[in-house]
Amino acid sequence: MTSVTGVNFAPKGALRRLMDRKLAVFGMMLIAIVVAGAIFAPWIAPFAPDQQNFDGLTIEGAPMAPGGAYLMGTDLLGRDLFSRILYGARTSLLIGVVANGLALLIGTLVGLTAGYFRGWVGSVLMRFTDLMMAFPALLLAICLAAIFQPSLWIVALVIALVNWVQTARVIYTETTSLATRDFIAAERTLGASTGRILFKHILPHLVPTIIVWGTLGISTTVLLEATLSFLGVGVQPPTASWGNIIFENQTYFQSAPWLVFIPGAAIILLALAFNLVGDALRDVLDPTQRGRA
């Protein structure tokens, strides 16, 4: 990803440039639809997510195809798939926001500290970051999820613990560059405290970088949560999540493909939406990209 240098930017101008990008607007519309569905799920969903509707099963006991009272059909237990998709959006978004927020916080603090102090402090922190990056994120997440009792909050914590390293690397690079600027040297000469320099003069310059990585990171956390849930070490039933909906219905892939394709499409579209918005924000907030798109 192109580095986003710390600059003072006008929010109104950035928003105007963002709205000029059709793909970004499309992404924001998709996100708005998913967020609205998640918030208003109790009023939109025709059934409770774990309600078994025995008229939603065929005589043979197989799931019912989409149609009638069941907009997206029913699963193997007669539960309305549309209702479970709406409530599953709550799970995916909540984990995406919480896990990515924690990952951003950890990565920013590590990168900021290492980039400013450098020396042995920076070396220790960045070598630890390199060590974490050496582990495959999915494998590490599976191991951590298997150790702890899987739950919504544990899954969010596990994802945050494996996703902070990329943010730390980017923030470290930006902070190292900013720490050598003349205005930082002037602040030191005037006797400004370390805390004032870090949080009043360096951190505000990192806001564009944090915004971009925060947006792009949600798509990663949504995909990772879905993967963990599909593998059985993520959010546990009966709590609905898009990943465990696929996991529960994978045996019906040939006879009832909508049970796999619909939640799979939801995962892909949400991840795509955040990527589209994140890419547009990168171009809008990075002065080296303006005027190229």
Secondary structure, 3 states (H helix, E strand, C coil): CCCCCCCCCCHHHHHHHHHCCHHHHHHHHHHHHHHHHHHCHHHHCCCCCCCCCHHHECCCCCECCCECCECCCECCCCCEHHHHHHHHHHHHHHHHHHHHHHHHHHHHHHHHHHHHHCHHHHHHHHHHHHHHHHCCHHHHHHHHHHHCCCCHHHHHHHHHHHHHHHHHHHHHHHHHHHHCCHHHHHHHHCCCCHHHHHHHHHHHHHHHHHHHHHHHHHHHHHHHHHHHHHCCCCCCCCCCCHHHHHHHHHHHCCCCCHHHHHHHHHHHHHHHHHHHHHHHHHHHHCCCCCCCC
